[in-house]
Amino acid sequence: SYVTTGLTASIAPASTDSKVLITVNFMSGYPANNIGTIYTLYRASTNIDASSGRTGFAQVGVTAGTDFHTYQVRNLSYQFLDSPSTTDATAYALFFKADASSASYFNINQNGDAAAKSTCSIQLIEIL
């Protein structure tokens, strides 16, 4: 199942007709060979990207049988236009999971190198 990355933000739309543009920027370490890490967005407890028929918006994986991915990270950016249909404060969060029984690496490489980290962001913009 998906777990939170800790990257969250909230917004209280002015109108129930408002849309929210969600932009996330982050780094992902590569998982073990032939395993992928899947990222998705949640609004409160609802996986909003699953409604598109996909299991998530990004999958980071390796199929080559080399170890150099242990030290690498990949920069990812994603935008999603949501229609929350509420004026209540609404929380959005980035979640992730491995697509098999393996570890996943959010904002760090497999080796745990501090130099492999970056600043991650989530931005919410209301569109009236």
Backbone hydrogen bonds, N-H to C=O, Kabsch-Sander energy under -0.5 kcal/mol:
donor,donor_aa,acceptor,acceptor_aa,energy
3,V,96,F,-2.5
5,T,94,L,-2.5
8,T,6,G,-0.9
9,A,92,Y,-2.1
11,I,90,T,-1.9
18,S,15,S,-1.1
19,K,127,I,-2.5
20,V,82,D,-2.6
21,L,125,I,-3.1
22,I,20,V,-0.7
22,I,80,F,-3.0
23,T,21,L,-0.5
23,T,123,Q,-2.5
24,V,78,Y,-2.5
25,N,121,S,-2.4
26,F,76,L,-2.5
28,S,74,R,-2.2
29,G,105,Y,-2.8
29,G,108,I,-0.5
30,Y,69,H,-0.6
30,Y,72,Q,-0.9
34,N,62,V,-4.1
35,I,32,A,-1.6
37,T,60,V,-2.7
38,I,97,K,-3.3
39,Y,58,A,-2.5
40,T,95,F,-2.2
42,Y,93,A,-2.7
43,R,46,T,-2.7
44,A,42,Y,-0.6
44,A,91,A,-2.4
46,T,43,R,-2.4
48,I,41,L,-1.3
48,I,46,T,-1.1
49,D,41,L,-1.1
52,S,49,D,-1.6
53,G,50,A,-1.9
54,R,49,D,-0.7
57,F,39,Y,-1.8
58,A,39,Y,-1.2
60,V,37,T,-2.5
61,G,59,Q,-0.5
62,V,35,I,-0.9
66,T,64,A,-0.7
70,T,67,D,-2.1
71,Y,68,F,-1.4
72,Q,69,H,-1.3
74,R,28,S,-2.6
76,L,26,F,-3.3
78,Y,24,V,-2.1
80,F,22,I,-2.1
82,D,20,V,-3.0
82,D,80,F,-0.7
85,S,18,S,-0.6
90,T,11,I,-3.3
92,Y,9,A,-3.4
93,A,42,Y,-2.1
94,L,7,L,-2.1
95,F,40,T,-2.8
95,F,93,A,-0.5
96,F,3,V,-2.5
97,K,38,I,-1.7
99,D,36,G,-3.0
102,S,100,A,-1.8
105,Y,29,G,-0.6
106,F,104,S,-0.5
107,N,27,M,-2.9
107,N,105,Y,-0.6
111,N,70,T,-1.7
112,G,109,N,-1.5
116,A,113,D,-1.6
117,K,114,A,-1.5
120,C,118,S,-0.5
121,S,25,N,-2.7
123,Q,23,T,-2.8
125,I,21,L,-2.0
127,I,19,K,-3.3
128,L,126,E,-0.6
